[in-house]
Amino acid sequence: MGHGKAPFHSGKSKSYYCPFGRSCVFLNGEAPERILAERDYLSKRVDELEFAMDIGNHQALKLQERIKELEDTNAQLKTDFTWLNS
């Protein structure tokens, strides 16, 4: 570190290096740790929501299949009933 800049972390707590200190202009004045924590939280939430959407889509497909089965049964029963009454 011959040019006087701090390493990527220094001191007791982990701190990401920014030449402007704790409020980085490249991060709209936010601390890098806060931005990274928010990114991790949002990434986890996206994963959870994608999983929920996959379950919902699977259930919707199963319901569509069941509706088709019931429509076919209904049509068959109407045909049988018509044939019996003729």
N, C-alpha and C positions, 0 to 999 in steps of 0.2 A: 504494500500500500504506500508506495513512495510518493504519491502526489497528494496526500493528506485527506483523501476521501475515506469514509467509514466503510467497513466491509458490509456484506449483505445483512449481517446481524451483528449487534454488539450489545454489551450489557447483559443483564439477567434475563430479560424477556426477548423473545424472538421478534425482530423488527426487520422489515424489508427495506432495502436501501432506496432512498430517493434523494437526489441532490438538494431538494428544497425542504428537507426535514419531515416532520410528522404530518404536515398538510401538503400533500403533493399536488402541484398544479395540473399534472397529467391525469389526476383522478378527481378533478373538480374540488380540490381542497380536502379530500377525505384521506384518512389514514389507510395505508395499504392493507393492514390487517383487517380493518372493517370491510373493505371492498372484497377481500378474499373470503371472509366469513359469509358475507351476503351472497357471493357467487356460489359458495358451497351449499348454503341453505336453498337457494333457488334451483340449483341443479338437483338436489335431493327432492324438492317439491315437484319438479318436472317429471322425474322418474316415477314418483308416487302417482301423479295424475295420469301419466301414460299407462301405468299398470291398471288404474281404475277404468280408463277408457277401453283398454283391451278386454277387461272383464265385461263391461257394458256392451261392447260390440258382440262378444261371444254370446251373451244372453239374448241380445236382440236377434241374432241369427237363429238361435234355438227357438225363440218365440215365433219367428216367421215360418220356420219349418212346421211347428205345431199348428199354426193357423192354416197352412196349406193342407196338412193332414185332416184337420177338422172340416175344411171346405170340401175336400174330396169325399169324406164320409157323409157330409150333409147332402152333397149331390147324389151320391149312391142311394141314400135313404129316400130322397125325393123320387128317384127313378123307381125304386122298389115299391114305394107307396102308390105311385101312379100306375104301375103294372098291376098291383093287387086290386085297385079300384076300377080297373077297366073291364 
